[in-house]
Amino acid sequence: MSHEERNVLTEILANAIIIGLFLWFLVAGHSAGRFDGPDGVQVWAVLVLKLIGASIAIGIVLAIVMAILWQVVTGEKTELTRDERDRAISGIGWKVSMLGSAAGFVGGIVALALGASIILALNLMLAGCALGDTGGNLAKLHAYRRGL
């Protein structure tokens, strides 16, 4: 397994953890009524900013831990070179990620146009970004496994 494939698998694992955290905090906040009232959008935004910071930290820590575990288990040294194939596969993943993010944005705008709450629209946009990133990583993994 190449270094880039391991990175993609690590990103998929990090995405799963992060999406779980986002869902947990957002559902709990919604159930507790934290997003109701005139300052609800501000409370939502502060929570999301904190979760974004936590997701960055989780991604970094998980990447380091997985790299160390891989070297300990296999004894292989990590090869950090990227070739044209890796760049092409990254482009595929980027396109899928952008499509997912754009779909979430348009979904949020459509929800607002149909009378949904701003919190629902923002959550749709957030979900589009999260699912787009996960979809992009799955597309990259598929391209690596398919031998592109």
Secondary structure, 3 states (H helix, E strand, C coil): CCHHHHHHHHHHHHHHHHHHHHHHHHHHHHHCCCCCCCCHHHHHHHHHHHHHHHHHHHHHHHHHHHHHHHHHHHCCCCCCCCCHHHHHHHHHHHHHHHHHHHHHHHHHHHHHHCCCCHHHHHHHHHHHHHHHHHHHHHHHHHHHHHCC
